């Protein structure tokens, strides 16, 4: 048996640092939509030019060049619009740099794997920790050619990173490529053009604390009246003083509306974004703000009422409630979802499954949910799993990062702590030690249910393995050692048990009770428990 890797200690996941709520802009007048389209198109063109300038600066960017870009945009929009555009450009360039680094690391991992397998003889079997050689000479030749392709891509990516070159597409690379496959996407050229232009619009503004209602550019008062500061070239479209345009739609936030109203009344910073969903032909407004981090609850306090272990799978969440001693109680629960379709559909499916999970946790009175600290970024490469294409597709489609982030955000509002545990061997040991004992004539325990028990026990600090039963003959070690009772080097392991005075009954513990030392008081055959101690009368002295 190979050496097991060390298991990291469980920890309480941190809560969210921000809030974003969205609502629909209903009953917009035709003039309102016209103004929104013109503002989005004008600011979108400025954002595209600013991004081009930022990419041209590459690593030579500095605070002075940032100020120059902002001064150039101010006459064409406004000072605050220019600040929002340059900040969004900087964030987009930084995101592209991080994605570029992740791409380089992915290529390096693929190159290392192929080189290692090419160095081994053809047909050599691998181990659980390292793959062996390729199966045939034909596969070896194909992989040697792929190695050259990956090396060329890696060289180009490294050169771009050293020069500060990033590849960014405003509107999305996927949508840009869809232009060449309109029939497969089921779109006409006009429909694609509408989506492309809407994705490249820019209509978002950062908030400022101390300013009126928390935002001077896109302002929404407590009554729900929304107004926009028009850019300088579009100031003639204003229907309110100071170059502002007031929308006819009233803004109402169904979710976190009270928190939003409190921030607006206190003039605290709120960022807004207006965008068009071309598929539904609906306008939406998104409000976001930062919140102070919630103090992390000690893990001992979170586990005081038990824990719910959750195992994430491709189509459902397997959950089981454990008491404070690590024993599964009740029946397992499964919360199903469908991860096919669009990104919005997948996100909604995950959100609904987590909502049902949190409602069940509140019903049980549990204050902690244990999940695996999964990260498949280094485990879903093409070269990692070779021919296991379906497995690669499976782990690639599992939104592990999004599920944990959304669970932490949703659980923060319910007062439930999220405990992340090391995922090593949870499925294997859970199936080995818990699947069969928890299976009854009326309940079939799956491997995923057993893994949920293992995850919960690891969060509580208990070993995953169950306490083994004593040997079949008697309480000695005649039939073999009890593996979980004591180690081989524990002093006194082979000695006899100490004598504890008192009865050996199920109702009275040893050494306890008023009649612990009086065996006549015990209900046993041949004993008169209902009579007192017999004593002979004294003999008469007279004849």
N, C-alpha and C positions, 0 to 999 in steps of 0.2 A: 504494500500500500504506500502511495506517495505521501510526501509530507504535506500536511494541510497548511493553507496560508492563514495568517493571523486574522482574527476577527476584530473589526473596529468597534468601539463602544457606541451604543445608541445615543442620540442627542435630540433635543427638542428643536424642530425647525423654526426659523425666525418667521415672523408675520409679514404682511405686506407693508410696503413703504409708500404706496400711492393708491389712489382711487380713480376710477374712470367709469362714468355712467353715460348712457346714450338715450336719446329720445327722438321721436320723429317730429319734423316740422310739418304740421298739418295745415291744410286750408291756406296754402300759399297762393297769392294772386299771381297772374301771369307776369306782371311787371316785377314781382319779387324774384321769380325764377330767372327772368331775363337779367336782372342786376347781379344775381349770384353767379350766373354763368359768365358774365363779363368780368366780374371781379376775380373769379377763379382762373379764368383764361389769362388775364393780364398778369396777375401775380405768379401764375405758373410759368409763364415765359421768362419772367425775371428770375425765378428760382432755377430754371434750366441754365440760364446764362451764368448765374452765380456759381452753380455747381461746376460748370465747365471751367470757370476761372480758378476755383479751388483745386480741381484736379490738375490744372496746369501748374499751379504753384508747387504741388507735390510736397516734398519734405522741407522746402524753403519757406513754408508758411510761418507766419508770426503774428503777433498781436497787431502790429502796424499794418500788415497787409489786410487783416480782418477789418480794421477801421477804415481802410481805403475802400474796400468793397461795400461797406455799409454806407459810406458817404456817397458813393456812386448810385446806390439804389434809393437813397432818401428822396431826391427830387422826383423820381418816377413813381413813388408810392407814398411813404411817410416814414418818420424816424422809427416808429414802433413796428410797422410792417417790415422795414429793412432789417431790424433786429431779429424778428422772427424768421425771416428768410435765411439770413446768414447763420443763425444758430441751427436751423434745420439742415442746412448744407453741411455744416461742420459735423453734426451727428451722423449724417448719412455717409460722409467720407470715413469717419472713424469706424462705423459698422462694416464698411467694405474692407477696411484694413484687418479687422478681426476675422472676417470670413476668409480673407486671403491667407491669413496665418493658419486657420483651421484646414484649409485646402492643402497647404504645403505639408502640414503634419499628416494628413490623410495619405498624400502621395508618398511620403517617406515611409509610412507603415506598410503600404503596399509593396514598395521596392524591397524593403527588408524581408518581407515574407516570401516574395518570389525568389530572391537571391538565396535564402536559406533552403528552400525546397529544391531549387535547381542544383545546389551543391550536394544533395543526397542522391544515392543511386535510385534509378527508376524502379518503382514498385516497393520501395522500402516503407514499412508501416510506421505510422506515427504513434504518438502517445496522447493522453488526455490534455497535456499542457502544450505540446508542440506538434505541428503536422509533419508528416513524413514526406517522402519523395512523391513525384507525380506518377500516375498509374501506368502511363504508356509513353513511348518515345514520341508519339504524335502530340500528346498533351505537353510534354516537355518542350518540344519545338515551338508550339503555339505560345507557351508562357514566356519563353526566351524572347520572342518577338514583342510580346506585350511589355516585357521589362524595358526594352528600348523605348517604347512609346511613353511609358511612365517616367523614365529618366529624362526624356526630352521635355515633357510637361513640367517636371520638377525644376529643371534648369530654367525654363522660361518664367515660371512662377517666382523663383528666387530672384531672378534678375529684375522682375517687376517690383518686388518688395524692396530690394535694395535701392531702386530708383524712385520709390514712392508712387508708382503707377498703380491705380486701381481701376476696375471696370465696373461702372455703375450705369444702370438704365433707369431713368425716371419713368415710372409707369409699370416697371417689372419686365424682366427678361422673358418670362414665360408668356406674358401677353404679347410681347413684341414678336416672338416666334410663332404665335398663333396666327399671325397675319399670313403666313405662308401655308397654313393648313385650315382654311376656313371651313371646308366641307367636313373635315373630321370633327371640328369644334361645333358644327351646326350653327355657324354665324354667317351673316351676310357682310359685305364690305362696309356698308353703312353702319350696321350694328357694332362691328368691331371698331370702327372709327369713333363712334360715340363712347365706347368703353375706354378706348385709348386716351381720348382727350379728357374724359372725366378723371382718370387716374393721374393725369399729369397736372391737374388743377392744383392750386395752392390757396387754401382759405383757412388758416389756423393762426392763432395768436396766443402768446404766452401771457400769463397774468402778472400783475404787480400788486403787492400788498401796499395798502395805504391809498390806492387809487379808488375812484368811485366804482363800487360793486366789484372790485378786484380785477378789472380788465378795462382798459381804455379803448382798445381796438374793436373787440367784439363784446358788447356790453349787454347784460341781461339783468333787469331790475327784479326785485322780489315779486312783482306782479306778473312776471313772465314776458315782459315786452323786450324783444331783441332788436338791437340796432348795430350797424356796422359802420366803422369809419372808412369812407371810400378813399381809394388812392387818388392822388392829385389829378391824373388825367381823366378820372371818372367822377370828379366832384360835381359836375353839372347834373348828375342823376340824383342828387340828394333831395330828400323830402323832409328833412329836419335841419335845424341850425347846426353850424360848425361842420358842415360837410358830412353829415351822417345820414344813413338810410335806415328807416324803421320798417321791419317786416310786419306783415299783417298777421302772422301766425303767433300764437301764444305758446310759450315754452313751459312744459310741465314734466318734471322728473318723477316717474313712479317709483324708482329705486333710489334710496338715499336722498330723497327730496328734502328731508328735514336738515340733513347735514349741509347740503348745498345752500339752502336758504340761510342757515346760520353763518356760513362763510360770506355770502353776499351781503348780509346785513352788517357784518363786521368789516367789510371792505378788505377781505383777505384774498390772496392771489388764487385765481382760477383760470386755467387754460381752456380754450374752446377750439373746436374744429368742426367745420361744416363740410359735408361731402354728399355726393349723389350716388345712390345705388341704381345703376343703369338697368339692372335686371328687373327690378321692381318699379323703377321710375319714382323713387321716393327720396326726399331730402332728409338727412339726419344731422343732429347736433350732438357732439360728444363733449362733455365737461370732465376735466381731470384736475386733481390737486394732490399735493403731498400730505401725508399724515405722519405724526410722530411714531416711531417704532414701538410696538407693544412690548412691555417687559416680558422677557422669556420666563415662563413658569418653570420652577424646578421639576426635574423629571420625577422625583419622589412624590411631589404633590400631585402631578398629573396622573400618576398611576395609583393614587389612593383608592379609587373606585373601580379598579380593573382597567382593561384595555380591549380594544377591538383590533385584531390583526387583519390586515387587508393584503391580499395577493392580487396584483394586476396581471391581467391576461389580455389576449388579443380581442376578445369579444365580451368580457365581463370582469367585474370585480368580485372576488371570492372573499367573504368576511366571516369571522367567527369571534364571538365574545368570550373573553377569558376573565375569570375572577382574580382576586388579588394574589392567589396562590399559583396562578398559571394553569388552572384547570378549565377546559372549554365547557361552557354552560349553554344550554339551549340547543338550538339547531343552527347550522350554517346558513348564511344568507348570500344570495348572488344578485348582483346588480348589472344587468346586461346593457350593452350599447353597441352601436353600429359605426365603425370607423371608415366606411366607404362614402364616396361622394365628395362634396366640396368641403373646403376648410371650415366654413361657417357651420355646416351640418355636423362635422366631426366635433367641433368645439361645443356645440349645443348638446350633443349626445353625452360627452364627458361631463358637462355641467349638470345635466339631469341625473346622471348616475351618482355623482357626488352629492347632489341634493338629497336623494333618497337615502344615501349612506349616513349623512349627517342627521337627518330626521330620525333614523333608527337609533343612532347613538344617543340622541337627546331622550328618546323614549326609554332606553335602557339605563339612563343616568350615568353613562360612562363619560369621562372627561379627557380621554386620550385615544387617539387612533394611530396605530403603528403601520408604517409602509416601508417598503424597501427603498434604499437610497440608490436607485438605478441610474446608470449613465451608459447608454449604448453608443456614444459617439465614436468610441474606439473599437466597437465590437460588430459594426454592421458594414464594414468594408467588403468589397468584392473578393479580395484575396484572403480575408480572415477565415471564411467558411467555405471557400472553394465551390464545390458542386451543390452545396446546400442553398439553392436559390430561393426556395420557398421559405426557409428559415430566415434568410437575409431580408426578404420582403416582410416577414412577420415582425421582426424586431424593428425594422425601419418604420413600419406603420404605427408602432405603439408610441403615443405621445407622452413619454415618461416625464420629461421636464415640465410640460404644460400641465400634466395631471397633478404633480406635486405642488407647483406654484398656485394652481387654481384651488387645490384642496387647502393649502395654507391660508389663502385669501378668504375662502368661504368659511373655514373653521374659525377664523379669528373673530367673526361676528357672533358666533355661537358659544364662545368660551371653551372650545375644545382644542386641546393641544395636539400637534402632529409630531410624532416621534419617528425619526428616520433611523433605520437599522441597516447593518451590513447584509447584503443579499447573498452572501456566500453559503452555499449548501442548504438553503432553506427548503427548496423544493425536494431535494434528494432526502434529507434527513426527516422532513415532515412526512413524506410518503413512507419512509422506512419505519418510523416509530409511532405514527399517529393514524395513518390511513386505515389500517386493519382494525385496531382497537375501537375506533369511532364508527365503524360500519356495523349496522344492526340489520335486523330483518325488515325494518320499515324505513331505513335510511341508508343510502349509498353515499359514502364519503369519497369525494374525488381527490386526486392528487393536489389540486389547487386549494381545496378546503384544508387539507392537512398542512399545506405550506402556510396558510393564514394562521394556523395555530403555532407553527414554528416561528413565524414573524412576531406574533404577540409575546411568546415566551422569551424570545431574545430581547425584546424591548423591556421586559420586566427584569432582565438579568438572570433568568432561570436557564438551565441547560435544556436544549431541545429534546434530548433523549429522555424517555420515560423511566421511572423507577421500576427496575425489573422485579419479578415475583421471586419469592424464596424457592429453594430447590424442592422438588416434588416429595422427597422422602420425609424430611422433618426440617427443623429450623437450623440444623447444622450445615456444614459445607460438604456433606457426604457425596452429593450429586454434582458438585462443582461450585466454584466461587460465584458469589453474587457480584456481577461486574460493576454495578453502580454503588455498591454499599461502601467499599473502602479500597484504597489503593494497596498495591503489594508492599509498600514500604511504610504503611501506617502502623505505629506501635500498638501492640495488643490486638492485632487483627485476627489472629488465630486463637486468642484466649477465650475462656468461658465468660458468659455474661455475669455481671455482678448480681448478687442476691438482693432483691428488694422485698422487704417484709410486707405482708398484707395479702389479701385475697386476690385471685386472678379472675375477676368477673368483668363483664362488659359494662355493668351499670356503676360500679364503684371503682375508682382508680386505686392502684396499689398504695397502701399506707394511709388511706383516707377513710372517713366515716367513723361513727361512734363505736361500732362493733367490729372494727377492723381486726382486732386480735382475738375475738371470740368466734371460734369456728362453729360453735353450737348455734350461733345466730344466723348462719347461712342456710339457705333452703337446699339441703342435700338429702339423699336417701339415708334413712337410719338416724336422722337427727330430729329432735323435737324442738323446732324453732318457736312453737307457740307457747312453751312453758318456761318458767323461770328455772334457775339452777336448783336442783333437788338437794335438800339437807335433812339428815335423820334426826328425829326427836330424841331427847335425852331419856335414858332408862329410869324407871321408878326405883327408889332406894328401899322402899318397904316391901316385904314379901307379899 
